[in-house]
Amino acid sequence: MKLLQLNAWGGKLGWQIIDLVKAEQPDIICLQEVNDIDGPRDYLFASLDDIAEAAGLGYRYMSPVDRSRYQKRWLAYGNAILSREPLLGAETIFTLGQLNDDFDLALEADKESRNLQHVQLASGLHIFNHHGLFVPEGKNGNTETDRQMSLVYDQIAAAQGPVIFCGDLNLAPTTPAVQRFSKLLTNLSADLGSTYNWLSIHKVVCDYIMTSPEVRVQRFTMLDAVVSDHNALILEFEL
């Protein structure tokens, strides 16, 4: 099986994302900063439907952190998991705040909500997907990010069976909050150097794929294609 991890950057580089998923044909996609819009598609960005259609993935789970009016439609923004396999179960756990149905980009407080996605596939595989809180001072985190990552850790620790944890955690691999996961999972991203590209001023690892011992890793790589300000990660594996 093949999994693709990507912070979609709101789908700004829409055609590039679509070309990438068509070329890679992943069985699972974990997305952060993705837009899900009701009704006809919009040429200004790639929506969740656009990405799912390009990848040929029929099962999806969207966990918005906010919703707002876009022209005369509703636009949801947040995390999403796409899958070729049916989903046996799915849940959203908010690690900070709640779904904001009256989002305003100009209000800093409206940018604070964060959630963790958890789905179980028909194969028994648990997928966790998270977009960590952005801390302006850097990728070392603070007491609030430590609290949120502790909640994420506890959710993953409770899962029975194989686990893959994906996401843009907005934390460096050297932080205690990230290193704690080594008790449960193998951090495949730790030695990448940076998961950002030239579109970002940041030059650190903050995008992750972590696997439990039941997941047999065949190939892990970071792609060079510029489809966002973050690089996409690819995992090929067996259970």
N, C-alpha and C positions, 0 to 999 in steps of 0.2 A: 504494500500500500504506500501511497505517497501523500504527504501533508505539506501544505504551503502556509507559512505564517507571514502576515503583512500588516503593518500599520498603513492603512489605505490613504491617509492624508486627505480625507474627505472626497476621494475619487477625483482630485484635481487633474491628475494625469490619466484620464479615463481610458483613452485608446491604448496607452502603454500597458495598463493593467489588464485590459481585455486581451491584448496580444500575448501577454505573459501567461495567463491561465489557459489560453488556447494551446500554447506551445507546451506547457508543462503537464496539462491534464491531471491535476491532483485529484485524489479521492476525497480529501478533506481540506477545507480552507478555514483558517482562523484569522479573523479580521478585527482590527480596531480602527476607530475613526472612520466608520463607514456610514453612508447615507442610505436610508430606505424610504422611498417616496411613493405615495399613493398615485395611481393613475399613470398617464403617459410618461415615458422617460424624458430626461433632460440632457441636451447635448453639452451642458456646461460641466458635467461630472459623471463618472460612472456610478450608477446606483447598485444596490445589492442585487437587484434583479438582473441588471446587465452582467455582473460578474458571475452570478449563478448560471445564467444562460450560456455565457461564453465557455464556462468550465463543464457544462453538461451535468450539473449537480442538482438533483431533484428534491433534496431535503435541506431545510434551513431552519435556523433558530436565531432570531434577532433579539437583542437585549438593549434597548435604547436607554441612554442616560438623560436624554432630553428630546422634546418635540417642539416644533414651531411651524408657523405658516410659511409656506414657500409658494409665492404667487397665490393660487386659490386652492392649494393642496396642503396636506400635512407631510412634513419631512421629519423622520425619526433619525437620530444620530447616536451611534454607540458601537457596541461589539456584536459580532455575528459569527456563527459557525455554519458552514455549508458542508454537506456530506453526500456521498454516493449511496451510503448505507442508510436504511431507516433508523430513526431515533427511537430508542426504547423509553427514554425519559429525558426531560430537560427542566432546568431551573435557573433562576437568576437570583443572586445574592448581592444585595447592595452593601458595599464596604464603606461607603460614605454617602450621606444624603439619600435621595429618592428620585424617582422619575419626575422630571420637571416638564410639565405640559405647557409652560408659558415662558419658554427660553428666550433670553435676549443676550446676544453676543457682547453687548456693551457693558453688561453687568458682571463683574468679576465673580460674585457669589454664585452666579448661574453656571459657572464652569467647574464647580466642585464635585458634582455627583460622580460616583464611580461604582462599577459593579463587576462581579465575577460570574461568568457563565459556566455551567456544568451540564454536559449532555452525556448520555450513555448510548453507544451505538449497538446495533443488532449483534455485533461480534462480541459484545461485552466490554469493549474499550471505553474508558472514561476520558473525555476531553474537557479540560479546563482552559478558559480563555479570559484574560484580564488585561485591562489598561490601567496602569498605576497612576497615582496622583503626580502631577507635575509640580516640582519644587523649583522656583526660580533661581535659587542659590546654586543649583547643580544637581548631580545624580547621586549624591551621598545620602539623601533622604533626611527625615527628621522623626520626631516622636509620632507624628500622625501617620506617616508612611509605614513606620514600624508597626503601628496598631493595625493598619489595614492589611499588611502582608501577613501578620499573625492570624487574622481571620481567614485569609486565603490558605495558609498552611494547614489550619485545622480542618478546613473543608476537604482538602486533598488527602490528608492523613486518614480521614474517615471513609474514603472510597475503597471498596473491595474489588480487586482485580487490576488489570493493566491500566496505567495512567499516562497520558501525555498532557503536559502543561505548557501553554503557549501564551505569548503576550508581549506587549511593550510595557515593561514594568516601571520605566522612568527611574531606574536604579542601576548603579554599576554592580558588576559581579563581586566586587570586594566588600560590599556592604553586608553587615551581619544579617539583615533581613533577607537578602538573596542567598547568602551562604548557608543559612539554616536549612534550606531545601535539600541540601546534600544528604541529610539524614534519610530522605525519602526517595530522591530522584537524582539522576545524572544530568548535570547542566551541560548541554552540548554547546552552548554559546559562549562559555566563559573565556575562551582563548581567541575569540575572533578579532580582537583589537578595537573595532568600531563597527556598529551596525547602521550607522548613518552614512550618507553619501555627500557629494559636493553641494547639494541643495540645502544642507543644514550647517549651522556653525558648530554643532556638537560633534565630538570625535571620541565617543565612548560606546561600549556595549550597553544597550538597554532593551534590545529585542531578544526574546528567549524561546528556545524549545528545550524542555526537560522531560525525561522519560523515566518510568519505573523499571525495575529489573525484568519484568515480564515482556517488555517491548524490546525486540531484537533489532538493533539499529543496523541497517545495511549501508546507508549513505546519508551524510549530513553535509550541507554546504550552504554558503551564502551566495546569492546570485548577484551578478554585476549589473543586470538591466536596471535602468533608472525608471521606476514606476511610482515613486513617492520620495519624500525626503528620507525615508528609511529604506534599507535594503530588505528584500524578501529572503526568507529562509526556507530551505527544502529539507524534509526528512523522508527517507524511504525506509520502511521497516516491515517486520513480520511479527505476528503474535504467537 
